[in-house]
Structures are given as structure tokens and as C-alpha cells.
Amino acid sequence: MHQEAEAIASVEARRPATYDLVIRRAHVFDGRQALTGLYDIAVDGTEIASVSAEPLGGRQEIDAAGAWVVPGLIDTHVHFYDVRAVSDSDSMRAFEEDELPGRLGLFLDHGVTTIKSVGDPTGGILATRAGIAEGTLRGPRLLATGFGITGRDGHPAATVFGDNPWARERFTGEVGSVQEIRDLVHHLADRKVDAIKLLSEGACAHSGEPTYLWQNPAFPDGVELARLPLALLRAGVETGHERGLRVTVHTTQQAAAREAIEAGADGLEHGVTVEPLTDRSLIDLMLEHGITYTPTLWIDDAHPDARGNLRKVSRAGVHIALGSDTFSGRGLFGANTLEEAELMVAAGMTPTQVLAAGTSGASRQCSRPDLGAVAEGKRADLLVLNSDPTTDIGNLRDLSMVILNGELAVDRRRSGRTTSIRDRRAPARQGRLGAAATELPNAADRSSISSSGAEYSQGVGRRTRRSAP
């Protein structure tokens, strides 16, 4: 043992400080699978430069000592602006100044390094995206569709925003003709959105008539809705693809899901939630078209069929992406994403499958192949975890560090933990990881945060938690 220790020390002494940062001796989940053995992960600038079983040298080093490194989590379905608080320009400004920065930071504090907004006011969310990119706002990488496009008096225009006309004009784009939907998609593409979201229907079962009643605990009298006509759905998808944008469609029923796929959609937001998925040919169609299915159990778990439908499509091999449908006012941003991961496991997916859905699968959904993997050339968005998330998805909560774009964003190493940072440069030069980082709540706070997501209810109805089937 003494000779082995001397040999390791000798190798370390000869190892050149080649990279900006090296995380040493870590277990690795690379975005698809857990690698066998321990690895050094080297970072140069904003990218991963090497993942090596052999020792690497860095100007700064983190001794993981057997901790776990996984890609930063990606939540592909988020509503960021507070739909209840924003009703005019003054309340919008107050939200952006007083609430927005702290809520952005919560995602990083829980290990979520990329979020995709799918239905926020276009101007506001794109300005937020720019602020993060410029470094004036602390937060995860932000991707955005701008407002969601729906039919005249469709969901959520006539439901969530039925009593808020000011927000309705900004959070939704209502269309009544093929030309109108083409023009709106071009408008969003001109503003450099990252994707397009269309809403085919509401979020309630109906018998197939042209109109149907939105029935929800928040709307006891019901709201009559109209489906987005098929011709408009096709035109929206086609126009998005013409502009090089991925197009996903809000669906909750089998008929709407089939319609969206046959219209050329790339993914289903929610998928099938309000009824059991009984049509095997629909699953085959998802596989044939390479559809990404985003189950959003955090919001849809109250539907008794949502878990079973996810279990069916995941076992069939349909691409799955993690997306929580989190929104302001219930639970806590970031914590809701972790709860989504836990609900996906409760639905029958393995922890490894869920980790893939929240990393490589989510990067596919977002058309960002540079994200969601621990591999050479990928973006250096990394989590250091104290415990193995491939055996227990709850270990995503046992977070030690968050690295975003190669920089330390969160540091909550416990006293006495083996992870440590060593700067091999001259003492006068501050290291890349020397800047102050935000710490997460303690264990008691995390317990409170976790429970709040299940107990708080507003807007779309009361959240109910059930044991796994």
C-alpha cells in the first residue's frame, strides 16, 4: 500500500497542469449510462476537454474522491412568468425587478442548468434570455418559444387568461386562419426564439365534437373551447420547420396526439394524460416519427392514467424528455424539477432512464446536442453529487456543486466531505472557481421545499399525491 501511494504521488507530481479545471476521481453518468470505474473530467473554457480514466492535470482541481458527476439537468417545459401577478405594465415591471432574479437562481440551486420556457410573454422572456447570456442575470441557460400559439378562444387564452386580457395578449397568440398562424410563426422566428409551441386542445377529455368544455376545479362552470383546426396545425408545423425550428404540440388525448404527429410535430407536450393510452398504433406512430414525449407528471399526476401512459411509452422505447410544467405560485422552481424526476421513477422508469430523460433526452428535445452529456466537446454543465443517482433518483438532492459553462455556480460542499479544490496556479491569481457561489438550503429547508410542491394548490386545481402503482 505504501508503494502504491508513492506511485500515485509520483504520477501526480509529473502530471502537467494542462487544463483550466479537472474534476478528479469521480464516478460518471455520461448522459446515457454510468461508466465503469473512476474518471478525471477536464474542462477548458466552457467545454469539456477530456473524460479520462488516466490522471489529468488542471490549473485548478476538484478532488471528487468517488463522488458522482452527471450532466446538468434540463427542464424542457417551464412557465416562468407569474400568470397571476402580471396583469399590466406596472405589475410586469415589478415581477421582473423583484421576483425574476431570485426565481432564476432557484433552478441553479437545485442542479437545473438549462430551462426551456414554453409559453411566456415573448418580449419579456427573450430579454431575460439575453440578460442571462450577457451575465447581468444569474440563472440557468434559458431557451424559449415565446408565447404559445392556439386557436381563437383556445387554451390557455380563454382559460388561464380568460379574466386577464392584458396578459392574454402577451402570453398567447390566437389564430383563426392559415395565414395568421404562418405570420405568427414567422414573427417568432424573426425574434430568434429557440422553438415553436402549438396548442392543439385544452387539457380535458371530450367526446370529439368541434367544441368542448374545459372542466377544472379552478373553473367550476367550465369554459367552452375550440380545437386548433387541423389545417392551422399543419401550417404551423410546416412554417416552423421552414424556419429551422423544432415544433412541439400541447396534447392530452390520443386523438390530438395522433393528429399532431401526422401533422409533422417533433414532440408532444404532456402526451396523453386524461385517458388511458389504449391505441398501440399510436405508440408505433411515435416510434416511427421519432417523437419526444414529455410527460409533465408534476402537473398531470392528478390524472389517474398519466403514470401508466408514461410507463407504456417508455417501455416501448419512445424518446422521453423531462419537463415539469412548473409555474410560479406552486412549489418551488428547481425543486419541482426534482419532484418530476421522482414521479417518473414512481411511474415505472428506472433512475438511469430518468437521468437520461433529464439530460441527453432533454437536449434532443431542445435541439441542443452540445448539452446533456459528460463527453469531450460538450458544454461544461456539470453536477457533482455526493451519492449515486443511478440507484436512487432522490440522490439528485444530495448536491455538492453545480458547474455552468465551466464556472462554479453553486457550492455546497459539506464540512469534511472529500471533494476539495486545489489551485495549482500562483497564489496571486484567483482561480476560475474562486468566485462566490450561492449555497442551497440545508436539509431541513429542502424537506420543507419538497413537501410544498405536493401540498400547495392554485390555478389549475389541487395537486394530489398517490403511492406508486
DAJO-V449535 format. One record per residue. N is the residue number from 0. SS is DSSP state (@ for helix, = for strand, . for the rest). D_CENTER is the distance of its C-alpha to the mean C-alpha in Angstrom with 2 decimals. Layout:
N:SS:D_CENTER
N:SS:D_CENTER
This chain:
0:.:45.46
1:@:47.05
2:@:47.44
3:@:43.81
4:@:42.62
5:@:44.99
6:@:43.71
7:@:40.07
8:@:41.26
9:@:43.24
10:@:40.29
11:@:38.22
12:@:41.15
13:@:41.44
14:.:37.74
15:.:37.28
16:.:34.66
17:.:33.15
18:=:29.50
19:=:27.93
20:=:26.13
21:=:26.41
22:=:24.65
23:=:27.50
24:=:27.97
25:=:24.51
26:=:23.31
27:=:20.50
28:=:17.72
29:.:17.26
30:.:14.12
31:.:16.38
32:.:19.07
33:=:20.79
34:.:23.54
35:.:27.00
36:.:28.57
37:.:27.70
38:=:26.51
39:=:26.64
40:=:23.68
41:=:24.99
42:=:23.30
43:=:25.11
44:.:23.83
45:.:20.13
46:=:20.27
47:=:20.91
48:=:24.60
49:=:25.48
50:=:24.61
51:=:28.08
52:.:29.97
53:.:32.69
54:.:32.76
55:.:31.53
56:.:32.58
57:=:30.68
58:=:31.87
59:=:29.58
60:=:28.74
61:=:26.64
62:=:28.44
63:.:25.80
64:.:28.70
65:.:26.87
66:.:23.55
67:=:20.34
68:=:18.24
69:=:14.85
70:=:12.31
71:.:9.85
72:=:6.58
73:=:3.53
74:=:0.51
75:=:3.55
76:=:5.85
77:=:7.10
78:=:10.86
79:.:11.87
80:.:15.63
81:.:17.82
82:.:19.40
83:.:22.20
84:.:23.20
85:.:23.21
86:.:26.36
87:.:28.25
88:@:28.19
89:@:29.24
90:@:26.54
91:@:23.92
92:@:25.43
93:@:25.61
94:@:21.92
95:@:21.03
96:@:23.62
97:@:23.47
98:@:20.05
99:@:17.45
100:@:17.94
101:@:17.71
102:@:14.57
103:@:12.83
104:@:14.32
105:@:13.06
106:@:9.53
107:@:11.55
108:@:13.95
109:.:11.73
110:.:10.57
111:=:7.11
112:=:8.38
113:=:6.18
114:=:4.63
115:=:6.04
116:=:8.83
117:.:10.66
118:.:13.95
119:.:15.00
120:.:18.47
121:@:18.64
122:@:20.91
123:@:19.24
124:@:15.64
125:@:17.13
126:@:19.37
127:@:16.59
128:@:14.95
129:@:18.48
130:@:19.10
131:@:16.28
132:@:17.50
133:@:21.03
134:.:20.50
135:.:21.82
136:.:18.65
137:.:16.93
138:.:13.18
139:.:10.11
140:=:10.22
141:=:9.72
142:=:9.72
143:=:11.46
144:.:13.48
145:.:15.86
146:.:17.45
147:=:17.16
148:=:20.44
149:=:22.48
150:=:26.15
151:.:28.79
152:.:28.37
153:.:25.26
154:.:22.14
155:.:20.84
156:.:23.72
157:.:26.41
158:.:24.53
159:.:22.10
160:.:23.98
161:.:27.36
162:.:28.94
163:.:27.23
164:@:28.59
165:@:27.65
166:@:23.91
167:@:24.32
168:@:25.55
169:@:22.61
170:@:19.54
171:=:20.88
172:=:23.02
173:=:25.71
174:=:27.73
175:.:30.98
176:.:31.96
177:@:30.94
178:@:31.91
179:@:29.84
180:@:26.57
181:@:27.47
182:@:28.26
183:@:25.01
184:@:22.91
185:@:25.22
186:@:24.88
187:@:21.10
188:@:21.52
189:@:24.25
190:.:22.00
191:.:19.69
192:.:16.52
193:.:13.93
194:.:14.06
195:=:15.90
196:=:15.11
197:=:18.21
198:=:19.05
199:.:21.70
200:.:22.62
201:.:22.05
202:.:20.74
203:.:24.04
204:.:26.47
205:.:29.50
206:.:32.45
207:.:31.99
208:.:34.02
209:.:33.09
210:=:32.29
211:=:30.89
212:=:30.31
213:=:27.03
214:=:27.76
215:=:25.62
216:.:26.80
217:.:25.93
218:=:28.19
219:=:31.20
220:=:33.32
221:=:30.79
222:=:29.85
223:=:31.17
224:=:28.68
225:=:29.23
226:.:27.17
227:.:26.10
228:.:29.09
229:@:28.63
230:@:30.28
231:@:27.85
232:@:24.82
233:@:26.32
234:@:27.18
235:@:23.72
236:@:22.25
237:@:25.24
238:@:25.05
239:@:21.41
240:@:22.36
241:@:25.49
242:.:23.49
243:.:21.36
244:.:18.12
245:.:15.89
246:=:16.38
247:=:14.49
248:=:16.41
249:=:16.00
250:.:18.27
251:.:19.36
252:.:22.70
253:@:24.07
254:@:26.25
255:@:23.53
256:@:21.27
257:@:24.35
258:@:25.21
259:@:21.87
260:@:22.08
261:@:25.73
262:.:25.03
263:.:22.99
264:.:19.35
265:.:16.79
266:=:14.42
267:=:14.56
268:=:12.27
269:.:13.43
270:.:16.06
271:.:19.14
272:.:19.13
273:.:22.41
274:.:24.79
275:.:25.24
276:.:24.33
277:.:27.93
278:.:28.11
279:@:27.88
280:@:28.50
281:@:25.22
282:@:23.40
283:@:25.70
284:@:24.79
285:@:21.06
286:@:22.17
287:@:24.67
288:@:22.36
289:.:19.45
290:.:17.14
291:=:13.47
292:=:13.10
293:=:10.07
294:.:11.83
295:.:10.26
296:@:12.85
297:@:12.14
298:@:13.88
299:@:15.86
300:.:17.24
301:.:20.33
302:.:21.30
303:.:23.45
304:.:22.56
305:@:18.74
306:@:18.71
307:@:21.62
308:@:20.25
309:@:17.12
310:@:19.68
311:@:21.81
312:@:19.44
313:@:17.93
314:@:21.52
315:@:22.62
316:.:20.32
317:.:18.01
318:=:14.84
319:=:11.91
320:.:8.17
321:.:5.91
322:.:5.06
323:.:7.03
324:.:8.97
325:=:9.53
326:=:12.38
327:.:15.06
328:.:17.87
329:.:16.73
330:.:15.64
331:.:13.90
332:.:10.67
333:.:9.11
334:@:11.64
335:@:10.23
336:@:7.07
337:@:9.95
338:@:11.98
339:@:9.82
340:@:10.33
341:@:13.93
342:@:14.48
343:@:13.58
344:@:16.21
345:@:18.51
346:.:18.32
347:.:19.81
348:.:17.34
349:.:18.25
350:@:16.32
351:@:16.43
352:@:15.06
353:@:12.04
354:@:11.57
355:@:11.95
356:@:9.47
357:.:6.73
358:.:8.57
359:@:11.19
360:@:10.27
361:@:6.88
362:@:9.12
363:@:11.62
364:@:9.80
365:.:9.31
366:.:12.88
367:.:12.38
368:.:14.60
369:.:15.06
370:.:11.73
371:.:10.73
372:.:14.36
373:.:17.17
374:.:19.84
375:.:22.34
376:.:21.36
377:.:17.59
378:=:15.94
379:.:16.72
380:.:13.40
381:=:14.58
382:=:14.66
383:=:18.13
384:=:18.43
385:.:21.83
386:.:21.55
387:.:20.68
388:.:17.27
389:.:18.59
390:.:21.21
391:.:19.46
392:@:15.71
393:@:16.78
394:@:17.66
395:@:14.16
396:@:15.74
397:.:18.68
398:=:17.28
399:=:19.86
400:=:18.38
401:=:15.42
402:=:16.39
403:=:14.73
404:.:16.65
405:.:19.38
406:=:19.99
407:=:19.86
408:=:17.48
409:=:17.96
410:=:21.01
411:.:21.88
412:.:24.29
413:.:26.73
414:.:30.42
415:.:31.95
416:.:28.80
417:.:29.54
418:.:26.86
419:=:28.72
420:=:28.80
421:=:31.92
422:=:32.73
423:.:35.27
424:.:36.10
425:.:38.91
426:.:38.47
427:.:38.88
428:.:35.63
429:.:32.44
430:.:29.79
431:.:26.28
432:.:25.13
433:.:27.82
434:.:26.07
435:.:25.25
436:.:21.83
437:=:20.45
438:.:20.95
439:.:18.98
440:.:20.92
441:.:23.41
442:@:23.36
443:@:25.01
444:@:22.57
445:@:19.59
446:@:21.50
447:@:22.01
448:@:18.43
449:@:17.37
450:@:20.18
451:@:19.57
452:@:16.44
453:@:18.80
454:@:21.86
455:.:21.04
456:.:21.41
457:.:21.70
458:.:21.43
459:.:20.25
460:.:22.37
461:.:22.72
462:.:20.22
463:.:22.12
464:.:21.44
465:.:23.36
466:.:24.13
467:.:22.79
468:.:25.11
